[in-house]
Amino acid sequence: MNHKRQIVQYLFALIIISAYCTESYFLFKLNEHPCEDAFITYRFAKNFAEGSGPVFNKGDRVEGYSNFLWMAGIAGAYRLGLDMPGFSRFVCWLANTLTFLLVWYIPYRYFHTRGFSTLVAPVLYVLFLPLHYVATSGLETIVYAMLIVLGVQTVLWAQNRPLHFAAAAFILFLIALCRPEGVLCFVFYAGYLVYRSLSHKEPLQPYLPGIILFIVFYALFILWRFSYYHALVPNTYYAKGTFPLLIRMGLGMFTARGFVTRYPYFAIFLFMLWKVGKLSAERSRLAPILCFIAAILCFSICFSGFDWLPFFRYILPAVPLIIIVCVIIFSQLWSIVLPTKSRVQRMIWGGLTVGCFMLATEQFYADLLLNFRIREMDAFVYYNQRVFAEWLKKEIGTGPVVCVGDVGRIAYYSEANILDILGLTSRDFAALKKQHAAPELKLPLCAISFDKYKNQERALLLRLQPEYIMLYNAKLKIADTYFGSSAGIVEHEDFKNRYEFVGRFNIVPEISSSSFPRPYYFNPMLDLSAGLLAWIYDGWGYDIYVRKDYPGKRFKFEFYPDDRIKSITVLHADIK
């Protein structure tokens, strides 16, 4: 009987592995291009590999990336002659595969999960599509998630052995290099160790070599960062962490609620802890998992707030650990608690378990269809951005300064001298956002306004005088003006006196366009998993302006019926 049961388990395991491989292959074919933000890293990596240093514009030392380890790795690949988008997506696939294996191995090895319970983690991982989606994006997100899970694995393996924990501390150092907020994983776990030492008299000495190793290595990295960029944190943090703490926390809680309501089966699995009562696992083994989850959620809620990318990017690194906790609870519920209960209770909890997997399957289907919609939109975005960027490279060159908010694909393919109006790669705009970006609330509509900031933004633009300015023309559901919007700038006389309108093109088509991605599945208006699609009214594009006294090229666009760029015609050549 046990032999037959084992054969069935192996058969199910083979099906799950086949499902993972099929899903990965399908999503990589579906999502052909890395996402917009990945190209920011590629531009830094290219300049780094070519000897100009990790900079966005050559000679301008601004840390406009927040993934040093990832950027350096891609730079190394480019130096070896590898294609950066292809290399990054391949490494993301490897990281996703390793994470898939670790979420099975950790409960099995350290929490005595046996039988069919060992298959729960891989099944939940396969059904959680956002992790597989970000693996196709070329971003560091899935690599960061993998390093966090690997950090848990090495901490559990090390226990209180000094040399082994030093190795685990090195993994924690890599986590901090991959994302700056990764240092919170070390801080939270080291804080736990200190707390246990003070309150329960547990020895701290075995962990001290690893703690000292991390502090020394990370201090050296911070020293290098400060000596090179003259800043302790990346410029992106000054640009993004602009709202007051209470507003960021409000947005963070709103986003966290959106995650829970979209993936409620995680909450139901965690609710099963009520029936289990108390986990039999040693607290020291659960500690790194819970500390790392707390660190990720703390950053997501208190700093990042909302994000324009779909599928809750800043919460995703916690999901593999949440799956592990769910499996530990599930395993103990069915192997320890329920065998002693009545048949009726087992049927009730069995029905609840089946319901969780049904919810996960339904949500997988919804996410897959949302991915189809995102793919259609991104194909349109990629085409128009690349066509315009390659035209910029050919006709405008690297001399004039182009001010734009999307500094990924346009900057990468054009190789233009870019002024980032959102501040990620610009100290001036990052400092401006840090000082003046707090929004004004409009009640009772529960809308926001950035009118005060827009006055400062317009004044800075007029002071810096870029030759070309590309401003967003989209209308948001909760704000008339926002960072980088044409509204709040172009209607003012001082701007009209200095700049003239050239043309516009869309990167998100209007709803009336045949290119607009149709909803394959019911998509609520405030479904935050949809990212950009959740908070625009109708289309998203650029209004392009040129400085009146600049004798450079003016141009006009022609479009296909579906709003894709057909041609760009020069109206006025450079005056030599």
C-alpha positions as CSV (number, residue, x, y, z in Angstrom):
1,M,0.0,0.0,0.0
2,N,2.8,2.4,0.9
3,H,4.6,1.5,-2.3
4,K,1.5,2.3,-4.4
5,R,1.0,5.5,-2.5
6,Q,4.6,6.4,-3.2
7,I,4.2,5.7,-6.9
8,V,1.2,8.0,-7.0
9,Q,3.1,10.8,-5.3
10,Y,5.9,10.4,-7.8
11,L,3.4,10.6,-10.6
12,F,1.9,13.8,-9.2
13,A,5.3,15.2,-8.8
14,L,6.1,14.5,-12.4
15,I,2.9,16.2,-13.5
16,I,3.7,19.3,-11.4
17,I,7.2,19.5,-12.8
18,S,5.8,19.2,-16.4
19,A,3.2,21.9,-15.6
20,Y,6.0,24.2,-14.4
21,C,8.1,23.6,-17.5
22,T,5.2,24.1,-19.8
23,E,4.1,27.3,-18.0
24,S,7.6,28.7,-18.1
25,Y,8.0,28.0,-21.8
26,F,4.6,29.4,-22.7
27,L,5.0,32.7,-20.7
28,F,8.5,33.3,-22.1
29,K,7.0,32.9,-25.6
30,L,4.0,35.1,-24.7
31,N,6.1,37.9,-23.2
32,E,8.7,38.5,-25.8
33,H,10.3,41.7,-24.5
34,P,11.8,42.7,-21.2
35,C,9.8,45.4,-19.4
36,E,10.4,49.2,-19.6
37,D,12.3,49.3,-16.3
38,A,14.7,46.6,-17.3
39,F,16.2,48.8,-20.1
40,I,17.2,51.4,-17.4
41,T,19.5,48.7,-16.0
42,Y,20.7,47.7,-19.4
43,R,21.9,51.3,-20.1
44,F,23.8,51.5,-16.8
45,A,25.3,48.0,-17.5
46,K,26.3,48.9,-21.0
47,N,28.1,52.1,-19.9
48,F,29.7,50.2,-17.0
49,A,31.0,47.4,-19.3
50,E,32.3,50.0,-21.8
51,G,34.4,51.7,-19.2
52,S,32.3,54.8,-18.5
53,G,31.3,53.6,-15.1
54,P,27.9,52.6,-13.7
55,V,26.2,55.8,-15.0
56,F,23.1,56.6,-17.1
57,N,24.5,59.6,-19.0
58,K,28.3,59.4,-19.5
59,G,30.1,61.7,-17.1
60,D,27.1,62.2,-14.8
61,R,27.5,60.1,-11.6
62,V,23.9,59.4,-10.5
63,E,22.8,56.0,-9.1
64,G,19.6,55.7,-11.0
65,Y,19.3,52.0,-10.5
66,S,18.5,50.1,-7.3
67,N,19.9,46.6,-8.2
68,F,23.7,46.8,-8.1
69,L,24.4,43.1,-8.1
70,W,22.0,42.6,-11.0
71,M,23.3,45.5,-13.0
72,A,27.0,44.4,-12.4
73,G,26.1,40.8,-13.5
74,I,24.5,42.0,-16.7
75,A,27.5,44.3,-17.4
76,G,29.8,41.3,-17.1
77,A,27.6,39.4,-19.5
78,Y,27.7,42.3,-22.0
79,R,31.5,42.5,-21.6
80,L,31.6,38.8,-22.6
81,G,29.6,39.5,-25.7
82,L,26.3,38.2,-24.5
83,D,22.9,39.8,-25.3
84,M,21.7,41.7,-22.2
85,P,18.0,41.1,-22.6
86,G,18.5,37.5,-23.5
87,F,21.0,36.9,-20.7
88,S,18.8,38.6,-18.0
89,R,15.7,36.6,-19.0
90,F,17.7,33.4,-18.9
91,V,19.1,34.1,-15.5
92,C,15.5,35.0,-14.3
93,W,14.3,31.6,-15.5
94,L,17.1,29.9,-13.6
95,A,16.3,31.8,-10.5
96,N,12.6,31.0,-10.8
97,T,13.4,27.3,-11.2
98,L,15.7,27.3,-8.2
99,T,13.0,29.1,-6.1
100,F,10.4,26.5,-7.3
101,L,12.7,23.7,-6.0
102,L,13.5,25.5,-2.7
103,V,9.9,26.0,-1.7
104,W,9.5,22.2,-2.0
105,Y,12.9,21.4,-0.3
106,I,12.7,23.6,2.8
107,P,9.5,22.3,4.2
108,Y,10.6,18.7,3.4
109,R,14.1,19.0,4.9
110,Y,13.6,21.3,7.9
111,F,9.9,21.0,8.8
112,H,9.3,17.2,8.3
113,T,6.6,17.7,5.6
114,R,5.8,14.2,4.2
115,G,3.4,12.5,2.0
116,F,1.1,14.4,-0.3
117,S,1.8,17.6,1.8
118,T,5.2,17.8,0.1
119,L,3.4,18.6,-3.2
120,V,1.3,21.5,-1.9
121,A,4.2,24.1,-2.1
122,P,5.1,23.2,-5.8
123,V,1.4,23.3,-6.7
124,L,0.8,26.7,-5.1
125,Y,4.0,28.0,-6.7
126,V,2.9,26.8,-10.2
127,L,-0.5,28.4,-9.7
128,F,0.9,31.8,-8.6
129,L,1.4,33.2,-12.1
130,P,2.9,36.7,-11.1
131,L,6.2,35.1,-10.1
132,H,6.5,33.4,-13.5
133,Y,5.4,36.6,-15.2
134,V,8.2,38.7,-13.6
135,A,10.7,36.0,-14.5
136,T,10.1,37.0,-18.1
137,S,10.5,40.7,-17.4
138,G,14.3,41.0,-17.2
139,L,14.0,42.7,-13.8
140,E,15.9,41.5,-10.7
141,T,12.6,40.8,-8.8
142,I,12.7,37.0,-9.2
143,V,16.5,36.9,-8.6
144,Y,15.9,38.9,-5.4
145,A,13.1,36.5,-4.3
146,M,15.4,33.5,-5.0
147,L,18.2,34.9,-3.0
148,I,15.8,35.6,-0.1
149,V,14.6,32.0,-0.1
150,L,18.2,30.8,-0.5
151,G,19.1,33.0,2.5
152,V,16.4,31.1,4.5
153,Q,17.8,27.8,3.4
154,T,21.4,28.7,4.3
155,V,20.4,30.1,7.7
156,L,18.5,26.9,8.5
157,W,21.4,24.8,7.3
158,A,23.9,26.9,9.3
159,Q,22.0,26.8,12.7
160,N,24.4,28.0,15.3
161,R,27.7,26.9,13.7
162,P,30.0,29.9,13.3
163,L,31.6,29.2,9.9
164,H,28.3,28.0,8.4
165,F,26.5,31.1,9.6
166,A,29.3,33.2,8.1
167,A,28.4,31.6,4.7
168,A,24.7,32.4,5.3
169,A,25.7,36.0,6.1
170,F,27.4,36.2,2.7
171,I,24.1,35.2,1.1
172,L,22.4,38.0,3.1
173,F,25.0,40.4,1.8
174,L,24.1,39.4,-1.8
175,I,20.5,40.0,-1.0
176,A,21.4,43.5,0.2
177,L,23.4,44.1,-3.0
178,C,20.5,42.9,-5.2
179,R,18.1,45.4,-3.7
180,P,18.9,48.1,-1.2
181,E,15.9,47.2,1.0
182,G,17.4,43.7,1.2
183,V,19.5,44.9,4.1
184,L,16.3,44.8,6.1
185,C,16.4,41.0,6.0
186,F,19.7,41.1,7.8
187,V,18.5,43.8,10.2
188,F,15.3,42.0,11.2
189,Y,17.0,38.6,11.7
190,A,20.0,40.1,13.5
191,G,17.5,41.9,15.7
192,Y,15.8,38.7,16.5
193,L,19.1,37.0,17.5
194,V,19.9,39.9,19.8
195,Y,16.4,39.8,21.3
196,R,16.8,36.1,22.0
197,S,20.2,36.7,23.5
198,L,18.9,39.4,25.9
199,S,15.5,37.9,26.8
200,H,16.2,34.1,26.7
201,K,20.0,34.1,27.4
202,E,20.7,32.3,24.1
203,P,24.3,32.6,23.1
204,L,25.0,35.2,20.5
205,Q,28.7,34.2,20.0
206,P,28.2,31.6,17.2
207,Y,26.5,34.3,15.1
208,L,29.0,37.1,15.6
209,P,31.5,36.1,12.9
210,G,28.7,36.2,10.3
211,I,27.2,39.4,11.6
212,I,30.6,41.1,11.6
213,L,31.3,39.8,8.1
214,F,28.1,41.3,6.8
215,I,28.7,44.6,8.5
216,V,32.2,44.9,7.1
217,F,31.3,43.9,3.6
218,Y,28.2,46.2,3.5
219,A,30.1,49.1,5.0
220,L,32.7,48.8,2.3
221,F,30.0,48.8,-0.3
222,I,28.4,51.9,1.2
223,L,31.8,53.6,1.4
224,W,32.3,52.9,-2.4
225,R,28.8,54.2,-3.2
226,F,29.3,57.4,-1.2
227,S,32.8,58.0,-2.8
228,Y,31.4,57.4,-6.3
229,Y,27.9,58.9,-6.2
230,H,28.2,61.1,-3.1
231,A,25.0,59.6,-1.7
232,L,24.3,56.9,0.9
233,V,21.3,55.4,-0.9
234,P,20.4,55.2,-4.6
235,N,18.9,58.3,-6.3
236,T,15.8,56.2,-7.0
237,Y,15.0,56.3,-3.3
238,Y,15.0,60.1,-3.3
239,A,12.8,60.1,-6.4
240,K,10.3,57.5,-5.2
241,G,10.2,58.1,-1.4
242,T,8.7,61.5,-1.8
243,F,5.3,61.2,-0.1
244,P,5.0,61.8,3.6
245,L,5.3,58.5,5.6
246,L,1.5,58.5,6.5
247,I,0.5,58.8,2.8
248,R,3.0,56.1,1.8
249,M,1.7,53.8,4.6
250,G,-1.9,54.4,3.4
251,L,-1.0,53.5,-0.1
252,G,1.0,50.5,1.1
253,M,-2.0,49.2,3.2
254,F,-4.3,49.8,0.2
255,T,-1.9,47.8,-2.0
256,A,-1.6,45.0,0.6
257,R,-5.4,44.8,0.9
258,G,-5.5,44.5,-2.9
259,F,-3.1,41.6,-2.8
260,V,-5.1,39.8,-0.1
261,T,-8.4,40.3,-1.9
262,R,-6.9,39.0,-5.2
263,Y,-5.2,36.0,-3.6
264,P,-7.4,35.2,-0.6
265,Y,-6.4,31.5,-0.5
266,F,-3.1,32.5,1.2
267,A,-5.1,34.1,4.0
268,I,-7.3,31.0,4.3
269,F,-4.3,28.7,4.5
270,L,-2.8,31.0,7.2
271,F,-6.2,30.9,9.0
272,M,-5.8,27.1,9.4
273,L,-3.2,28.0,12.1
274,W,-6.3,28.6,14.3
275,K,-7.1,24.9,14.1
276,V,-3.5,23.8,14.4
277,G,-3.1,25.9,17.5
278,K,0.7,26.0,17.7
279,L,3.2,24.9,15.2
280,S,5.4,22.1,16.4
281,A,8.4,23.4,14.5
282,E,11.1,25.0,16.6
283,R,10.9,28.7,16.8
284,S,14.5,29.1,15.7
285,R,13.6,27.4,12.4
286,L,10.5,29.6,11.7
287,A,12.4,32.8,12.7
288,P,14.3,33.5,9.4
289,I,11.1,32.9,7.4
290,L,9.0,35.2,9.5
291,C,11.7,37.8,9.8
292,F,12.3,38.0,6.1
293,I,8.5,38.2,5.4
294,A,8.2,41.0,7.9
295,A,11.2,42.9,6.3
296,I,9.6,42.6,2.8
297,L,6.1,43.7,4.0
298,C,7.6,46.5,6.1
299,F,9.3,48.0,3.0
300,S,6.3,47.4,0.7
301,I,3.9,49.1,3.1
302,C,6.1,51.9,4.6
303,F,8.1,52.9,1.6
304,S,7.0,51.7,-1.9
305,G,3.3,52.2,-1.5
306,F,1.8,51.8,-5.0
307,D,3.6,50.7,-8.1
308,W,2.8,51.2,-11.8
309,L,3.9,47.6,-12.7
310,P,1.3,44.9,-12.5
311,F,1.1,42.1,-10.0
312,F,2.3,43.8,-6.8
313,R,6.1,43.9,-7.6
314,Y,7.3,44.8,-4.1
315,I,5.2,42.1,-2.3
316,L,6.2,39.3,-4.7
317,P,9.5,38.4,-3.0
318,A,7.6,37.4,0.1
319,V,5.3,35.0,-1.7
320,P,7.6,32.0,-1.8
321,L,8.1,32.3,2.0
322,I,4.3,32.7,2.5
323,I,3.8,29.5,0.5
324,I,6.3,27.7,2.8
325,V,4.5,28.9,5.9
326,C,1.1,27.8,4.4
327,V,2.6,24.3,3.7
328,I,3.9,24.0,7.2
329,I,0.5,24.8,8.6
330,F,-1.3,22.6,6.1
331,S,1.0,19.6,6.8
332,Q,0.6,19.8,10.6
333,L,-3.2,20.2,10.2
334,W,-3.5,17.0,8.2
335,S,-0.8,14.9,9.7
336,I,-1.2,15.8,13.4
337,V,-4.5,17.5,14.2
338,L,-7.2,16.1,11.9
339,P,-6.4,12.4,12.2
340,T,-7.7,12.5,15.7
341,K,-10.9,14.5,14.8
342,S,-14.3,13.3,13.7
343,R,-15.1,12.5,10.1
344,V,-17.4,15.5,9.9
345,Q,-14.5,17.9,10.9
346,R,-12.2,16.2,8.4
347,M,-14.8,16.7,5.7
348,I,-15.2,20.4,6.6
349,W,-11.5,21.1,6.6
350,G,-11.1,19.0,3.4
351,G,-13.8,21.1,1.7
352,L,-12.0,24.3,2.8
353,T,-8.7,22.9,1.4
354,V,-10.3,22.0,-1.9
355,G,-11.8,25.5,-2.0
356,C,-8.4,27.1,-1.6
357,F,-7.0,25.2,-4.6
358,M,-10.1,26.1,-6.6
359,L,-9.5,29.8,-5.8
360,A,-5.9,29.5,-6.7
361,T,-6.8,27.9,-10.0
362,E,-9.4,30.5,-10.8
363,Q,-7.0,33.3,-10.0
364,F,-4.3,31.7,-12.1
365,Y,-6.7,31.8,-15.0
366,A,-7.6,35.4,-14.3
367,D,-3.9,36.4,-14.1
368,L,-3.1,34.5,-17.3
369,L,-5.8,36.4,-19.2
370,L,-4.6,39.7,-17.7
371,N,-1.1,38.7,-19.0
372,F,-2.6,38.4,-22.5
373,R,-4.0,41.9,-22.1
374,I,-0.6,43.3,-20.8
375,R,1.2,41.5,-23.7
376,E,-1.0,43.2,-26.3
377,M,-0.5,46.6,-24.6
378,D,3.3,46.1,-24.3
379,A,3.6,45.1,-27.9
380,F,2.1,48.4,-28.8
381,V,4.3,50.3,-26.3
382,Y,7.5,48.5,-27.4
383,Y,6.9,49.2,-31.1
384,N,6.2,52.9,-30.7
385,Q,9.0,53.5,-28.2
386,R,11.6,51.7,-30.3
387,V,10.6,53.3,-33.6
388,F,10.8,56.8,-32.0
389,A,14.0,56.0,-30.2
390,E,15.8,54.6,-33.3
391,W,14.6,57.7,-35.2
392,L,16.1,59.9,-32.4
393,K,19.4,58.1,-32.7
394,K,19.6,58.5,-36.4
395,E,18.2,62.1,-36.8
396,I,18.8,63.9,-33.5
397,G,21.9,62.2,-32.2
398,T,23.4,62.4,-28.7
399,G,24.0,66.2,-28.6
400,P,20.6,67.7,-27.7
401,V,19.1,67.0,-24.2
402,V,15.8,65.1,-24.4
403,C,13.7,65.4,-21.2
404,V,11.4,62.4,-20.7
405,G,9.8,60.4,-17.9
406,D,10.1,56.9,-19.4
407,V,13.9,56.4,-19.4
408,G,14.0,52.7,-20.3
409,R,13.5,51.7,-23.9
410,I,13.7,55.2,-25.4
411,A,16.9,56.0,-23.6
412,Y,18.5,52.6,-24.4
413,Y,17.7,52.5,-28.1
414,S,18.3,56.2,-28.8
415,E,21.5,56.5,-26.7
416,A,20.4,60.2,-26.4
417,N,21.5,62.6,-23.6
418,I,18.5,62.1,-21.3
419,L,17.1,64.4,-18.6
420,D,14.8,62.3,-16.4
421,I,11.7,64.4,-15.4
422,L,10.7,61.7,-12.9
423,G,14.0,62.0,-11.1
424,L,15.3,58.4,-11.2
425,T,18.4,59.3,-13.0
426,S,18.4,63.1,-12.3
427,R,19.5,64.6,-9.0
428,D,17.7,67.9,-9.8
429,F,14.3,66.3,-10.2
430,A,14.8,63.8,-7.4
431,A,15.7,66.7,-5.0
432,L,12.6,68.6,-6.2
433,K,10.4,65.6,-5.6
434,K,11.9,65.1,-2.1
435,Q,11.1,68.7,-1.2
436,H,7.8,69.5,-2.9
437,A,6.1,66.3,-4.0
438,A,3.6,65.8,-1.2
439,P,0.1,65.8,-2.9
440,E,-2.8,68.0,-1.9
441,L,-6.0,66.2,-1.1
442,K,-9.3,67.2,-2.8
443,L,-12.3,66.3,-0.7
444,P,-15.0,65.0,-0.8
445,L,-13.9,63.5,-4.2
446,C,-11.0,61.7,-2.5
447,A,-8.7,63.0,-5.3
448,I,-5.2,64.4,-5.2
449,S,-3.5,67.3,-6.8
450,F,0.1,68.2,-7.4
451,D,-0.5,71.8,-8.4
452,K,2.2,73.2,-6.1
453,Y,4.8,70.7,-7.3
454,K,3.9,71.4,-10.9
455,N,4.9,75.1,-10.4
456,Q,8.3,74.0,-9.1
457,E,8.7,71.4,-11.9
458,R,7.9,73.9,-14.6
459,A,10.4,76.4,-13.1
460,L,13.1,73.7,-13.0
461,L,12.4,72.8,-16.6
462,L,12.7,76.4,-17.7
463,R,16.0,76.7,-15.8
464,L,17.6,73.6,-17.2
465,Q,16.3,74.4,-20.8
466,P,16.5,70.9,-22.4
467,E,16.2,71.1,-26.2
468,Y,13.3,68.6,-26.3
469,I,10.7,67.9,-23.7
470,M,8.3,64.9,-23.7
471,L,5.4,65.2,-21.3
472,Y,2.7,62.7,-20.4
473,N,-0.7,63.5,-21.7
474,A,-2.8,60.8,-19.9
475,K,-5.6,61.7,-17.6
476,L,-5.6,59.8,-14.3
477,K,-8.7,58.7,-12.4
478,I,-7.6,60.4,-9.1
479,A,-5.4,63.3,-10.2
480,D,-5.5,66.1,-12.9
481,T,-1.8,66.7,-12.6
482,Y,1.1,64.4,-11.7
483,F,4.8,64.1,-12.1
484,G,5.9,64.7,-15.7
485,S,2.3,65.5,-16.9
486,S,1.7,68.2,-19.6
487,A,-1.2,69.4,-17.5
488,G,0.1,72.0,-15.0
489,I,3.0,73.1,-17.4
490,V,2.0,73.7,-21.0
491,E,-0.9,76.0,-20.3
492,H,1.3,78.6,-18.6
493,E,2.6,81.6,-20.6
494,D,6.2,81.3,-19.5
495,F,6.4,77.8,-20.9
496,K,4.5,78.9,-24.1
497,N,7.1,81.6,-24.6
498,R,10.0,79.2,-24.5
499,Y,8.7,76.0,-26.1
500,E,6.6,75.1,-29.1
501,F,4.5,72.0,-29.7
502,V,5.9,69.4,-32.2
503,G,3.7,66.4,-32.0
504,R,2.4,63.5,-30.0
505,F,2.2,59.7,-30.0
506,N,0.8,57.1,-27.7
507,I,2.4,54.3,-25.7
508,V,-0.9,53.1,-24.4
509,P,-3.5,53.3,-27.1
510,E,-6.8,55.1,-26.6
511,I,-9.9,53.0,-25.8
512,S,-11.3,53.7,-29.2
513,S,-8.2,52.4,-31.0
514,S,-8.1,48.9,-32.4
515,S,-4.8,48.4,-30.5
516,F,-6.4,48.9,-27.1
517,P,-6.1,45.6,-25.2
518,R,-9.6,44.2,-24.7
519,P,-10.4,42.8,-21.3
520,Y,-10.4,39.0,-21.5
521,Y,-11.7,38.6,-18.0
522,F,-13.6,40.8,-15.5
523,N,-11.3,43.5,-14.3
524,P,-12.5,45.8,-11.5
525,M,-11.6,49.4,-11.8
526,L,-9.5,49.5,-8.7
527,D,-7.8,46.1,-9.3
528,L,-4.3,47.1,-8.4
529,S,-2.8,43.9,-10.0
530,A,-3.5,45.5,-13.4
531,G,-0.9,48.2,-12.7
532,L,-1.1,51.1,-15.2
533,L,-4.4,50.0,-16.7
534,A,-6.1,50.4,-13.3
535,W,-5.6,54.2,-13.1
536,I,-5.8,55.8,-16.5
537,Y,-8.9,57.1,-18.2
538,D,-8.1,56.7,-21.9
539,G,-4.6,56.1,-23.4
540,W,-1.2,57.3,-22.3
541,G,1.3,59.1,-24.5
542,Y,3.8,61.9,-24.9
543,D,3.3,65.5,-26.0
544,I,6.6,66.6,-27.5
545,Y,7.9,70.2,-27.3
546,V,11.1,71.8,-28.7
547,R,12.8,74.9,-27.4
548,K,11.9,77.8,-29.7
549,D,15.5,79.2,-29.8
550,Y,17.0,75.8,-30.6
551,P,17.8,75.6,-34.3
552,G,17.4,71.8,-34.4
553,K,15.0,69.6,-36.2
554,R,11.2,69.8,-36.1
555,F,9.2,66.8,-37.2
556,K,5.8,65.3,-37.6
557,F,4.2,61.9,-37.1
558,E,2.2,59.7,-39.4
559,F,0.3,56.8,-37.9
560,Y,-1.3,53.5,-39.0
561,P,-5.0,53.2,-38.3
562,D,-4.2,51.3,-35.1
563,D,-2.1,54.3,-33.8
564,R,1.3,52.7,-34.4
565,I,3.9,55.1,-35.8
566,K,4.1,54.8,-39.5
567,S,6.7,57.4,-40.2
568,I,8.5,60.5,-38.7
569,T,9.2,63.3,-41.2
570,V,11.7,66.1,-40.6
571,L,10.2,69.5,-41.2
572,H,13.2,71.6,-40.4
573,A,16.8,70.5,-40.6
574,D,19.6,71.7,-38.3
575,I,21.0,75.1,-39.1
576,K,24.8,74.7,-39.3
